[in-house]
Amino acid sequence: MNPCMSAPTEIDQIAERVERLLLRYDELLRTNVLLSEQVQSLTHERDSLMSRLGAARARVDALLLRLPETQAHRDNA
C-alpha cells in the first residue's frame, strides 16, 4: 500500500479545513440575514408600538384635561 494514498497530506487536511470553514461561513451569512430581518421587523414593531403609545398618552392627557371641568359641573349640580 502506498503511504501517500492512505494518509491525508497536509495539503488535503488544509483543503478539508478550508471547505469546512467555507460551509461555516455560508451558514453564518444565512444566519446573519435572518437576524437582520428579525431586527428590522422588531424595529418596525417597536416604532409602531411607540406611535400607538404616544397616541394613547395624548388621548389620556386630553381626558385628564376634561376631568376638572366635568368634576366642577358635578359639584355645581
Backbone as CSV, one residue per row, in Angstrom:
resi,resn,N_x,N_y,N_z,CA_x,CA_y,CA_z,C_x,C_y,C_z
1,MET,0.849,-1.186,0.000,0.000,0.000,0.000,0.884,1.235,0.000
2,ASN,0.531,2.172,-0.788,1.307,3.398,-0.922,0.972,4.338,0.236
3,PRO,1.970,4.790,1.040,1.684,5.661,2.189,1.055,6.984,1.778
4,CYS,1.344,7.459,0.592,0.768,8.730,0.139,-0.729,8.614,-0.093
5,MET,-1.209,7.453,-0.431,-2.625,7.274,-0.726,-3.434,7.053,0.544
6,SER,-2.854,6.451,1.577,-3.627,6.132,2.769,-3.701,7.291,3.747
7,ALA,-2.649,8.030,3.919,-2.641,9.132,4.876,-2.877,10.448,4.135
8,PRO,-3.822,11.248,4.659,-4.053,12.539,4.009,-2.816,13.425,4.145
9,THR,-2.518,14.106,3.093,-1.375,15.007,3.127,-1.757,16.286,3.851
10,GLU,-0.768,17.065,4.163,-1.022,18.339,4.836,-1.897,19.231,3.962
11,ILE,-1.669,19.196,2.656,-2.484,19.991,1.725,-3.933,19.512,1.773
12,ASP,-4.137,18.190,1.807,-5.501,17.657,1.878,-6.183,18.081,3.175
13,GLN,-5.443,18.049,4.254,-6.010,18.463,5.540,-6.376,19.942,5.512
14,ILE,-5.503,20.744,4.940,-5.794,22.187,4.844,-7.005,22.414,3.944
15,ALA,-7.062,21.696,2.823,-8.198,21.835,1.906,-9.498,21.450,2.605
16,GLU,-9.463,20.394,3.405,-10.656,19.966,4.139,-11.078,21.029,5.153
17,ARG,-10.129,21.591,5.842,-10.441,22.649,6.818,-11.011,23.880,6.128
18,VAL,-10.444,24.223,4.975,-10.948,25.378,4.217,-12.392,25.115,3.789
19,GLU,-12.680,23.899,3.321,-14.047,23.548,2.932,-15.001,23.688,4.114
20,ARG,-14.595,23.193,5.270,-15.435,23.309,6.464,-15.637,24.777,6.853
21,LEU,-14.574,25.554,6.747,-14.685,26.986,7.062,-15.616,27.699,6.088
22,LEU,-15.549,27.334,4.814,-16.440,27.947,3.825,-17.895,27.579,4.097
23,LEU,-18.143,26.332,4.474,-19.503,25.928,4.831,-19.999,26.705,6.050
24,ARG,-19.133,26.830,7.035,-19.498,27.580,8.246,-19.753,29.050,7.920
25,TYR,-18.933,29.607,7.032,-19.099,30.995,6.607,-20.466,31.177,5.936
26,ASP,-20.827,30.277,5.032,-22.135,30.359,4.371,-23.268,30.260,5.392
27,GLU,-23.099,29.365,6.347,-24.086,29.203,7.417,-24.254,30.503,8.198
28,LEU,-23.141,31.110,8.535,-23.177,32.364,9.296,-23.788,33.498,8.477
29,LEU,-23.514,33.521,7.183,-24.136,34.540,6.334,-25.654,34.398,6.338
30,ARG,-26.140,33.169,6.195,-27.593,32.940,6.216,-28.181,33.342,7.568
31,THR,-27.502,32.975,8.638,-27.972,33.345,9.974,-28.005,34.862,10.124
32,ASN,-26.985,35.525,9.622,-26.922,36.984,9.713,-28.076,37.633,8.954
33,VAL,-28.403,37.100,7.779,-29.524,37.642,7.008,-30.822,37.481,7.800
34,LEU,-31.022,36.291,8.368,-32.240,36.052,9.150,-32.313,36.979,10.361
35,LEU,-31.197,37.141,11.042,-31.183,38.025,12.217,-31.411,39.475,11.820
36,SER,-30.857,39.891,10.704,-31.076,41.265,10.219,-32.552,41.489,9.905
37,GLU,-33.188,40.485,9.300,-34.617,40.598,9.016,-35.418,40.684,10.310
38,GLN,-35.025,39.905,11.305,-35.710,39.955,12.604,-35.546,41.330,13.241
39,VAL,-34.348,41.868,13.202,-34.097,43.196,13.785,-34.960,44.236,13.083
40,GLN,-35.021,44.157,11.757,-35.829,45.117,11.002,-37.308,44.992,11.381
41,SER,-37.790,43.767,11.488,-39.184,43.538,11.858,-39.476,44.050,13.265
42,LEU,-38.584,43.732,14.206,-38.784,44.170,15.588,-38.661,45.688,15.720
43,THR,-37.791,46.284,14.945,-37.660,47.743,14.956,-38.951,48.387,14.456
44,HIS,-39.515,47.823,13.393,-40.784,48.335,12.866,-41.896,48.176,13.904
45,GLU,-41.936,47.000,14.536,-42.949,46.757,15.565,-42.788,47.726,16.733
46,ARG,-41.537,47.953,17.166,-41.276,48.886,18.265,-41.735,50.291,17.897
47,ASP,-41.399,50.721,16.677,-41.797,52.065,16.245,-43.315,52.202,16.210
48,SER,-43.983,51.152,15.744,-45.441,51.164,15.702,-46.025,51.243,17.111
49,LEU,-45.466,50.447,18.028,-45.952,50.477,19.413,-45.683,51.822,20.075
50,MET,-44.534,52.409,19.779,-44.235,53.729,20.354,-45.211,54.779,19.825
51,SER,-45.566,54.671,18.560,-46.534,55.599,17.980,-47.902,55.428,18.633
52,ARG,-48.304,54.170,18.801,-49.583,53.903,19.458,-49.576,54.385,20.902
53,LEU,-48.448,54.211,21.587,-48.325,54.680,22.964,-48.452,56.202,23.020
54,GLY,-47.803,56.875,22.077,-47.897,58.336,22.031,-49.330,58.800,21.816
55,ALA,-50.044,58.116,20.916,-51.443,58.469,20.660,-52.298,58.212,21.899
56,ALA,-52.051,57.098,22.569,-52.815,56.786,23.783,-52.536,57.811,24.874
57,ARG,-51.277,58.201,25.002,-50.945,59.223,26.003,-51.656,60.538,25.699
58,ALA,-51.693,60.893,24.424,-52.367,62.135,24.035,-53.854,62.057,24.382
59,ARG,-54.471,60.886,24.147,-55.894,60.739,24.492,-56.105,60.818,26.000
60,VAL,-55.229,60.180,26.767,-55.343,60.229,28.221,-55.152,61.663,28.712
61,ASP,-54.151,62.360,28.161,-53.936,63.759,28.553,-55.168,64.602,28.246
62,ALA,-55.779,64.377,27.091,-56.986,65.130,26.734,-58.119,64.822,27.705
63,LEU,-58.240,63.553,28.079,-59.283,63.189,29.050,-59.000,63.798,30.415
64,LEU,-57.735,63.810,30.820,-57.390,64.403,32.111,-57.699,65.896,32.139
65,LEU,-57.509,66.560,31.016,-57.834,67.991,30.952,-59.338,68.215,31.118
66,ARG,-60.122,67.256,30.690,-61.572,67.401,30.800,-62.088,67.056,32.193
67,LEU,-61.335,66.306,32.972,-61.820,65.879,34.284,-62.167,67.029,35.217
68,PRO,-61.317,68.031,35.373,-61.693,69.109,36.294,-62.989,69.806,35.872
69,GLU,-63.176,70.005,34.560,-64.415,70.619,34.083,-65.595,69.750,34.449
70,THR,-65.495,68.482,34.199,-66.576,67.547,34.498,-66.835,67.520,36.006
71,GLN,-65.763,67.504,36.804,-65.922,67.493,38.262,-66.582,68.779,38.732
72,ALA,-66.203,69.903,38.154,-66.783,71.180,38.551,-68.278,71.201,38.230
73,HIS,-68.656,70.634,37.078,-70.088,70.592,36.719,-70.856,69.698,37.687
74,ARG,-70.254,68.627,38.139,-70.925,67.732,39.073,-71.089,68.417,40.440
75,ASP,-70.097,69.191,40.854,-70.178,69.880,42.131,-71.271,70.951,42.111
76,ASN,-71.476,71.587,40.959,-72.489,72.643,40.849,-73.893,72.083,40.724
77,ALA,-74.021,70.830,40.368,-75.351,70.266,40.100,-76.103,69.925,41.355
